[in-house]
């Protein structure tokens, strides 16, 4: 399957699962007064997704539900109806406009007819020229969707591999680190391909992801030090000789010293097709066999 040529169905699963995915779409404030409006919008979206009639199955249905009269009708006869009635019309407008902006940019490409469980291989292209500033939001949505698929909808227990190329475009270290833990516990695997250490969501997030990774393939980068440390060090004997007036005194000393198993300067000089493989406290420099040209 090929996205966006074949629109993806982003509305599988329970109402709670859909609400969790939708929460990834908005760059919510984490502190200050903005958290109040974040909480209001999240509550409204959860109410829209967990209504007794069932969850929304399209973006159009979600936006229709983010209306005070529509949502009150959906919860008529239930305790939550009173809480929904207490929201102000501007609260509904704010939440609806946030999501309408995103879904307008997607142009129905999350209202398709296939999901991860329907295909053996899927390629999802997130074109920044097409989605603009919504690209990272769409990426977060699809990462959350993959996590939920693997945890709740992979009924056949298939072995699954997720590859995220140009990872820095959607990097959110905290979310991705949690996703790696979930994927691993359900028998899946993830390959992340950032261009630089800092491209994994900042130094703290990058350190967490490196610590969660089992194997690292390091190609030439200007600043390899934070990554080569993952392979650890080895003890080597360093020798020194004394000189006087440019002549050796035949006196010297030896001492054991820790050195990185993967030399950072070697990493900087790696040619195309070469890399260091790091894992399990080991390091090995590799030359990758070039794939044949296909005409």
Secondary structure, DSSP 8 states (H G I E B T S, - for coil): -EETTS-BB---S-HHHHHHHHGGGS----STTHHHHHHHHHHHHHHHHS-TT----SHHHHHHHSSHHHHHHHTTTSTHHHHHHTS-HHHHHHHHHHHHHHHHHHTTTTB-SB-GGG-S--EE---HHHHGGGHHHHHHHHHHHHHHIIIII-TT----EEEEESGGGG--HHHHHHHHHHHHHTT-EEEEE-SSGGGGTSHHHHHHHHHH-S-EEE---S--HHHHGGG-EEEEEEEEEEEETTEEEEEEEEEEEEEESS-HHHHHT--TTEEEEEETTEEEEEE--------
